[in-house]
């Protein structure tokens, strides 16, 4: 009996010692390790391209410690609000580990990061935190989350000849300086000048101008779809839907040829309607935007012209810049959306998916 009692007492002492060691170990980690603390100079930001080179926001953070000597790597994580810093909803900016621990982002820099995860022109809560790590095998630590309601702008790229050709004609007063452009930008395998032009004249005549004035020279018609330097005025063929309206104009300058496609409608097609037929978007000539507001389930879809797969737009990079024959767009959450396709500025095509 006494032997059993002694064994029980020894086991109890060992258990107490073990528990004491575990508590001491946890206590040591808590005492010697610390997570970074993040602060921001802004809680609301409306970004403007005119202020591109101004500072938008400055982040400061305290040093993280891990209970042992190690070089700490800091990363600024920027995420769309409510997504818990998951996958494609997050973009990252490398930070310095040299004191003072601070990072200023210019308007153009912060806008560029935001456009990777949210739509331009829409005020959106953005969550920001600092990730501190010492190695791939050691768990990272994270700062508090700072929320900034941010409105990024559409980052328009300005093109000039030879990357851009101005389309001047009777539909806009024969003024190259105010004419719409077609732009040379590789998209979906097509390497040539392209743009979408609204011809509001029933008998449009125009030329491809090599700059913003007639002195720069121009391309005109050399018959059929051929172009020639200083040729006759270009015209469009009459289709069943007439000439006036919305056209895609393309030009291959090395071969001196051009082509045209009348766009009668843009629409959406996808899992929501069994990929059966286009649901048309509404076009507003004053803005050049194709828009629809409707209830949408979660799922994939695409933009498609003329109810045909010959001209369709998806997105290969998740950057809200449409690509011909690109990957399917995806709505991860069902709801009422305003879907917008903006082809109004050549070389700067964009779309937005705004949840209402």
Secondary structure, DSSP 4 states (H G I P E B T S, - for coil): -HHHHHHHHHHHHHHHHHHHHHHHHHHHHHHHEE---EEES-SEEE--GGGTTSEEEEEEEPPPEESS--PPEEEEEEEETTSTT-GGGEEEEEE--SSS-EEEEEHHHHHHHHTTTS-TTS-EEEEEEEEEES-TTSPPEE-PPEEEEEE----PPP--TTTEEEEEETTTTS-GGG-EEEEE--BTTB-SEEEEEEE-STT--EEEESSSSGGG-EEEESSTTBEEET-BPB-----TT-SSEEEEEEEETTTTEEEEEE---EEEEEGGGTT-S-EEPEEETTTTEEEEEEEE-SEEEEEEETTSTTSEEE-SSSSS--EET-PPEEESS-EEEEEEEE-SSTT--EEEEEE-
